[in-house]
Amino acid sequence: MSGFSSDGDEMSFLRLLPRISVPPIEPRGFDESFLAEQFVDRLKTRLAEMQRDLAEHEQLDVAAFLPSGQAISVEAVGYANPALVTLHGREQGSGKACTLLAHQSSIQVLVSIEPIPSGAQRKVVSFEAE
């Protein structure tokens, strides 16, 4: 005989299989440590720490890099959770105003110290809540 002849035999076969308990799938909230807001807050804290260590005649130059290698002088940073970061500034080559919209994991930032030009005020990156 090939197979089972009655429902009773099939049921005894199913009893041999391991019982798997599958929990119900429920939507989860975002892990806040991975939100763009947290990324921007950490960037803000780090820049503030660096700002405190500057001499009176120095300022921070904050630049973000595009995959093409082009750089943007960052003037303001914002975010939209869960992962979008907005960098407002100017293209370093042309000086044109621009906004970079990027996933937080792709942001590359270079912070350097430069002298404040004579007669100018210290530039400071601003942070925007969105």
WOZIUR-V380809 format. One record per residue. N is the residue number from 1. RES is the residue in one letter. PSI is psi in whole degrees, 0 to 359 (999 if undefined). Layout:
N_RES_PSI + N_RES_PSI
This chain:
1_M_134 + 2_S_109 + 3_G_189 + 4_F_146 + 5_S_341 + 6_S_166 + 7_D_328 + 8_G_320 + 9_D_321 + 10_E_319 + 11_M_322 + 12_S_328 + 13_F_316 + 14_L_332 + 15_R_339 + 16_L_338 + 17_L_145 + 18_P_144 + 19_R_128 + 20_I_126 + 21_S_116 + 22_V_116 + 23_P_152 + 24_P_144 + 25_I_118 + 26_E_147 + 27_P_141 + 28_R_153 + 29_G_169 + 30_F_143 + 31_D_113 + 32_E_338 + 33_S_347 + 34_F_5 + 35_L_149 + 36_A_326 + 37_E_318 + 38_Q_320 + 39_F_312 + 40_V_320 + 41_D_319 + 42_R_321 + 43_L_316 + 44_K_315 + 45_T_315 + 46_R_317 + 47_L_322 + 48_A_320 + 49_E_317 + 50_M_322 + 51_Q_320 + 52_R_332 + 53_D_359 + 54_L_150 + 55_A_165 + 56_E_330 + 57_H_12 + 58_E_158 + 59_Q_163 + 60_L_139 + 61_D_115 + 62_V_121 + 63_A_141 + 64_A_147 + 65_F_136 + 66_L_161 + 67_P_333 + 68_S_348 + 69_G_348 + 70_Q_145 + 71_A_149 + 72_I_128 + 73_S_117 + 74_V_128 + 75_E_330 + 76_A_148 + 77_V_136 + 78_G_185 + 79_Y_162 + 80_A_113 + 81_N_147 + 82_P_336 + 83_A_7 + 84_L_127 + 85_V_137 + 86_T_129 + 87_L_118 + 88_H_138 + 89_G_214 + 90_R_141 + 91_E_133 + 92_Q_327 + 93_G_314 + 94_S_339 + 95_G_4 + 96_K_139 + 97_A_142 + 98_C_164 + 99_T_128 + 100_L_125 + 101_L_121 + 102_A_154 + 103_H_140 + 104_Q_331 + 105_S_347 + 106_S_2 + 107_I_128 + 108_Q_121 + 109_V_134 + 110_L_126 + 111_V_123 + 112_S_164 + 113_I_134 + 114_E_158 + 115_P_148 + 116_I_126 + 117_P_146 + 118_S_130 + 119_G_356 + 120_A_158 + 121_Q_156 + 122_R_130 + 123_K_142 + 124_V_134 + 125_V_131 + 126_S_157 + 127_F_133 + 128_E_133 + 129_A_135 + 130_E_999
